[in-house]
Amino acid sequence: MKTAEQRKQLSIEKLKNEGIAHIDCLPVIEDESEAELKTPLEIAKRLIACMLCIQASFDQRNDDYDVEVVIFYQKPLKQFQIDNLTEKELIVFEQKGDEQDLLNMTWKYEACWALLWALGLIDELKFPNEPMTHDECHFAIDVVSNNANMDEFLSKIKMRSLDEILDQADLIYRYHWACVNARINGKEVNLFESVVMERRAGLDWLFRVDADWDNPDLNT
């Protein structure tokens, strides 16, 4: 089992190899004794709820959210027994959000990708210097939609260990600092800050007891 400091040093070594700026004084994240990994069911329900809301956001931005579409979304919500919609997700489903609300929700695809990785449904989290591709978005949709119910979806999960998740959470935390540092100081960095932020939000939610999906704590 790694200590939080060992995990930090491994992340810093990776940053050095990638030519990404870092500072030694950036704190450690939680160690395994302080973290509480959510269950596969909790993660699956959060993933599916958010992905449905993302698609609803795209439909609304494309002026394609009529009564038939609204009814269409009720089917998977019932099919997968989704009862955990957040306040911001309800705003979208109830068509009470503005353009910025819808745009913000579409970026949640990056957080969902982190959940898919944690569930063992994708092999790796690629270097965060570009958004997900259309093919990756469609893959994420298919991973969920090709299941008759939640039990079938859960049967395909190969949950990653808390150790693996904390490794990625520590690394993305330091990537995020590099993004903020570059933005503040007018420097270039080979990272896409919005991708980094959303991935960090998704990873942190997995193991933080007080994590807020709608309003993640992303201080650096």
C-alpha positions as CSV (number, residue, x, y, z in Angstrom):
1,M,0.0,0.0,0.0
2,K,1.4,3.4,-1.0
3,T,1.5,6.3,1.4
4,A,0.0,9.6,0.2
5,E,3.5,11.0,0.0
6,Q,4.8,8.1,-2.1
7,R,1.8,8.6,-4.5
8,K,2.7,12.3,-4.8
9,Q,6.3,11.6,-5.6
10,L,5.3,9.1,-8.3
11,S,3.0,11.7,-9.9
12,I,5.8,14.3,-9.8
13,E,8.2,11.9,-11.5
14,K,5.6,11.4,-14.3
15,L,5.1,15.2,-14.6
16,K,8.9,15.6,-15.0
17,N,9.0,13.0,-17.7
18,E,6.2,14.7,-19.5
19,G,7.7,18.2,-19.2
20,I,4.8,19.4,-17.1
21,A,5.4,22.1,-14.5
22,H,4.9,21.2,-10.8
23,I,5.6,22.5,-7.3
24,D,6.8,20.3,-4.5
25,C,4.7,22.1,-1.9
26,L,1.3,21.1,-3.4
27,P,-0.2,18.9,-0.7
28,V,-0.9,15.2,-0.9
29,I,-4.4,14.0,-1.4
30,E,-6.2,11.5,0.9
31,D,-4.5,8.2,1.6
32,E,-6.4,4.9,1.5
33,S,-7.4,5.1,5.2
34,E,-9.1,8.5,4.6
35,A,-10.8,7.6,1.4
36,E,-14.2,5.8,1.0
37,L,-14.7,4.3,-2.4
38,K,-18.3,4.3,-3.6
39,T,-19.9,1.1,-4.6
40,P,-20.3,-0.1,-8.2
41,L,-24.0,0.5,-8.0
42,E,-23.6,4.1,-6.7
43,I,-21.1,4.8,-9.5
44,A,-23.2,3.1,-12.2
45,K,-26.3,5.1,-11.2
46,R,-24.3,8.4,-11.1
47,L,-22.8,7.6,-14.5
48,I,-26.1,6.8,-16.2
49,A,-28.0,9.7,-14.7
50,C,-25.3,12.1,-15.9
51,M,-25.0,10.6,-19.3
52,L,-28.8,10.9,-19.9
53,C,-28.7,14.5,-18.7
54,I,-25.8,15.2,-21.1
55,Q,-27.8,13.9,-24.0
56,A,-30.8,15.9,-22.9
57,S,-28.6,19.0,-22.9
58,F,-27.4,18.3,-26.5
59,D,-31.0,17.8,-27.6
60,Q,-32.1,21.1,-26.0
61,R,-29.2,23.0,-27.6
62,N,-30.2,21.6,-30.9
63,D,-33.9,22.6,-30.4
64,D,-34.8,18.9,-30.4
65,Y,-36.5,18.4,-27.0
66,D,-40.2,18.1,-27.7
67,V,-42.8,16.0,-25.8
68,E,-41.8,12.8,-27.5
69,V,-38.2,13.3,-26.5
70,V,-39.1,14.0,-22.9
71,I,-41.1,10.8,-22.8
72,F,-38.2,8.9,-24.4
73,Y,-35.9,9.9,-21.6
74,Q,-38.3,8.5,-19.0
75,K,-37.7,5.0,-20.3
76,P,-34.0,4.6,-19.4
77,L,-34.5,6.5,-16.1
78,K,-37.0,3.7,-15.1
79,Q,-35.1,0.9,-16.9
80,F,-32.0,1.6,-14.8
81,Q,-33.9,2.7,-11.6
82,I,-32.3,6.1,-11.6
83,D,-33.5,8.0,-8.6
84,N,-30.4,10.1,-7.8
85,L,-30.7,13.1,-10.2
86,T,-28.8,16.1,-8.9
87,E,-30.2,19.7,-8.7
88,K,-28.4,20.7,-11.9
89,E,-29.6,17.6,-13.7
90,L,-33.2,18.3,-12.7
91,I,-32.9,21.8,-14.0
92,V,-31.9,20.4,-17.4
93,F,-34.5,17.7,-17.5
94,E,-37.2,20.2,-16.5
95,Q,-36.0,22.7,-19.2
96,K,-35.2,25.4,-16.7
97,G,-31.6,25.9,-17.6
98,D,-30.0,28.5,-19.8
99,E,-27.5,28.1,-22.5
100,Q,-24.6,28.1,-20.1
101,D,-26.2,25.4,-17.9
102,L,-26.6,23.2,-21.0
103,L,-23.0,23.8,-22.1
104,N,-21.6,23.1,-18.7
105,M,-23.5,19.8,-18.6
106,T,-22.1,18.6,-21.9
107,W,-18.6,18.9,-20.5
108,K,-19.6,16.3,-17.9
109,Y,-18.8,13.7,-20.5
110,E,-15.2,14.0,-19.3
111,A,-16.2,13.2,-15.7
112,C,-18.3,10.3,-16.9
113,W,-15.2,8.9,-18.8
114,A,-13.4,8.8,-15.5
115,L,-16.3,6.8,-14.0
116,L,-16.2,4.4,-16.9
117,W,-12.5,3.9,-16.3
118,A,-13.1,3.3,-12.6
119,L,-15.7,0.7,-13.4
120,G,-13.2,-1.1,-15.6
121,L,-15.2,-0.5,-18.8
122,I,-12.4,1.3,-20.6
123,D,-8.7,0.4,-20.5
124,E,-7.0,3.7,-19.7
125,L,-7.4,7.4,-19.2
126,K,-5.6,9.0,-22.0
127,F,-3.3,12.0,-21.6
128,P,-5.7,15.0,-21.0
129,N,-4.7,17.3,-23.8
130,E,-7.8,17.1,-25.9
131,P,-11.6,16.4,-25.3
132,M,-13.2,13.1,-25.9
133,T,-13.8,12.3,-29.6
134,H,-17.2,11.6,-31.1
135,D,-16.4,8.0,-31.3
136,E,-15.5,7.9,-27.6
137,C,-18.8,9.6,-26.8
138,H,-20.8,7.1,-28.8
139,F,-18.8,4.3,-27.2
140,A,-19.8,5.6,-23.8
141,I,-23.5,5.7,-24.8
142,D,-23.3,2.2,-26.2
143,V,-21.7,0.8,-23.0
144,V,-24.8,1.8,-21.1
145,S,-27.5,1.4,-23.7
146,N,-26.6,-2.2,-24.6
147,N,-28.0,-3.5,-21.4
148,A,-31.6,-4.5,-20.6
149,N,-31.4,-3.3,-16.9
150,M,-29.0,-2.4,-14.1
151,D,-28.2,-5.9,-13.2
152,E,-26.9,-6.7,-16.7
153,F,-24.8,-3.5,-16.6
154,L,-23.4,-4.3,-13.2
155,S,-22.4,-7.8,-14.4
156,K,-20.0,-6.3,-16.8
157,I,-18.2,-4.1,-14.3
158,K,-14.6,-4.9,-13.2
159,M,-14.1,-2.4,-10.5
160,R,-10.6,-0.8,-10.2
161,S,-8.9,-0.7,-6.8
162,L,-8.9,2.3,-4.6
163,D,-5.1,2.4,-5.0
164,E,-5.4,2.8,-8.8
165,I,-8.1,5.5,-8.4
166,L,-6.1,7.5,-5.9
167,D,-3.1,7.3,-8.3
168,Q,-5.1,8.9,-11.0
169,A,-6.7,11.4,-8.7
170,D,-3.3,12.6,-7.4
171,L,-1.9,12.9,-10.9
172,I,-4.9,14.9,-12.2
173,Y,-4.7,17.2,-9.2
174,R,-1.2,18.1,-10.2
175,Y,-2.1,18.4,-13.9
176,H,-4.8,20.9,-12.8
177,W,-2.3,23.0,-10.8
178,A,-0.1,23.1,-14.0
179,C,-3.1,24.3,-16.0
180,V,-3.9,27.1,-13.5
181,N,-0.3,28.1,-13.2
182,A,0.0,28.3,-17.0
183,R,-3.2,30.3,-17.3
184,I,-2.3,32.8,-14.6
185,N,1.3,33.3,-15.9
186,G,0.4,33.4,-19.6
187,K,2.4,30.2,-20.4
188,E,1.7,27.3,-22.7
189,V,1.0,23.8,-21.3
190,N,0.1,20.7,-23.2
191,L,-3.1,20.1,-21.3
192,F,-6.7,21.0,-21.9
193,E,-7.9,22.6,-18.7
194,S,-11.6,21.9,-19.0
195,V,-10.9,18.2,-19.6
196,V,-8.5,18.1,-16.6
197,M,-11.1,19.8,-14.4
198,E,-13.9,17.5,-15.3
199,R,-11.8,14.4,-15.0
200,R,-10.6,15.6,-11.6
201,A,-14.2,16.2,-10.5
202,G,-15.2,12.7,-11.6
203,L,-12.2,11.0,-9.9
204,D,-12.5,12.9,-6.6
205,W,-16.2,12.1,-6.4
206,L,-15.4,8.4,-6.4
207,F,-13.7,8.4,-3.0
208,R,-14.6,11.6,-1.2
209,V,-17.4,11.3,1.3
210,D,-18.4,14.9,1.1
211,A,-18.0,15.2,-2.7
212,D,-20.6,17.3,-4.5
213,W,-21.1,16.2,-8.1
214,D,-22.8,19.5,-9.1
215,N,-20.3,21.7,-7.3
216,P,-16.9,19.9,-6.9
217,D,-14.1,21.4,-4.8
218,L,-11.4,21.9,-7.4
219,N,-9.0,24.2,-5.5
220,T,-5.4,24.0,-6.4
